[in-house]
């Protein structure tokens, strides 16, 4: 008898699988990053992109927190804290990079941050690329995560007029 090997892979999450409000926030953040990249280009230190992106997101009316400490635990024991680069609207974690190439460990870092913070959405943005769309990666922790109540009645900034670049939706497991 021939041996049959069955493999399963988690389905890729699509933009349509999450709340339209979540997508609006993500699109606004990507639009802001595109604006920063169009002015600064690649090759700077991460901290400069962070400062410019905070400025751009704030000008767009988004609630932004930078270098947000989160507590880390291991089997119930407090093991310290880690800082998240940015949290947008208490929903979207943005991990900024200015590296030659994004590796699996960078994406795993974003997923660890989502898990530790309890936030459902994450963007890894690598500014050290010629075209920013090549440095954008999105992760969704759980499609069943409820929308925070702050978004149910909040007025969000209008969608950017230019379409956002396609996002790379890859399985998180």
N, C-alpha and C positions, 0 to 999 in steps of 0.2 A: 504494500500500500504506500502511496505517496503521502508524505507528511504535508499537512496544510498549516501554514503559519498565517495567523490573523493578527493584524495590527490595527490599533485604533488611534485616532488622533483627535484631539479636541477641535471642534469646529472653530473656524476663524470668526471672530466677532466683527460685525460690520458696523458702519456708522449708524445705520438705521436700527441697530439692536439696542441703542441707549436712548434716553430721553432727549427730545429736541432741545430742551434747555441746556443739557449737558453738552450737546454738540455746539450750541451757540457760544457757550463759554470757551470750549476748546478752539473753535474757529476764531474767536476774538483774540485768544492767546497766540494762536499761530499767526494771525494778521499782525499782531504787535511784534512778534519775533521777526517776521519778514521785513517789517519797517526798520527795525534795529539793524538787521543784517544788511539791508540795502544802503544804510548810511555808514555803518562801520566796517562792513566786509569781514572776511576771515582773518585769523592770525593774532587776535588780541587775547589777553588773559580772560579767563572765565568771569572774574569779578567785574570787569568793565561791561561785559554783556549783561550781567545781572543788574547792575545799576541802571543801564540804559533801558532794559526790559521793564524793570519796576516803574521807571518814569513813564514809559509808553503805556503800560497797562493802567496805571493810575490816571493818565490823561484820558484814557478810554472809559473811565468810570468804573473800573473793576476794583474790587477789594483785594488787595495784595499784601501778603506778609512774606518777608524775606528772612532767611536763616532761622527758620522756626525749629526750636528744639523739641524733640519727642523722646519720651522715656522708652527704653528698651528693657524687655524682660526675657528671662530664660527659665522655663519651668517654674514660673511664679516669682523668681528672684529678680530684683532690679539690678541690671548690669551696666547702667549708665544712660547716656543720652547721645543722640545723633541729630544733626541739624539738616533739615530739608532746605533746599535752595529757595524754592518759592511755593506758596500755597495760594491759589486763586479762588476767591469766593467760597472758601472753606470746603472745596470739592476737588480741585485739580492740583495735583502735585507736579511741579515742573523741576526736573533735574537738568541742569545746564552742564554742557561739556564744551571744551575747545580742544579737541583731540584729532589726531590724524585719521583715526578710524574708530568706529563704535564696535565694541566687542560684546560677546554674550554676557560677560561679567558686568558691563555697564547696564544692560537691560535687566539683568538679575538684581542689580542694585536698586533700580527703580521699583521693581516688583517687591523687594524687601521693604522699601520705604512705604509703598502702598499698604502692605500688610501691617507694618508697625504703626502707621498713622491711622489706619482704618478708613482712609480715603479711597473712593472708588475709581478715580481717573488719574492717569499719569501721562505726562509727556516727557520724553527725553529729547532735548534740543541740542544738537552739536553745531555750533556756530563756525567751526573750522572747516567749512566746505565751500566750494565755489557757488553752488546753488543750494539754498537753505532747504529746499524740499528733499534733498538727499540726506539731510541730517535730522529729519523729524521721525519720531517713533511714538506711537500711542499704545497704551495698555489700559485695559478695563479690568478691574479686580473682580467685580461680580455684576452681572447684568441684573440681578435681583436686589441690589442695594437700593434702598429707597432714596428718592430725591430729598435732600435736607429741606425742612420746612421753610427756610429762608428763601428758597427759590420759587415757592409756590405763588408768592405774590410780588416778588421783587421785579422791578423794571430793569431789564438788562440792556446794555448798549445795543444799538442796531447791528445787524450782521454786516461784515465788511462788504463793500461793493464788489470787490474782485473775488472770484472764487478761490477758496483755499486749495493748496496743493493736496494731492491724494495722500492719505495717511497710510502708514504701514501697519496693518492690523495683523499681529502674529499671535499664536496661541501663547498663553501665559504659563502653561505647564510643560 
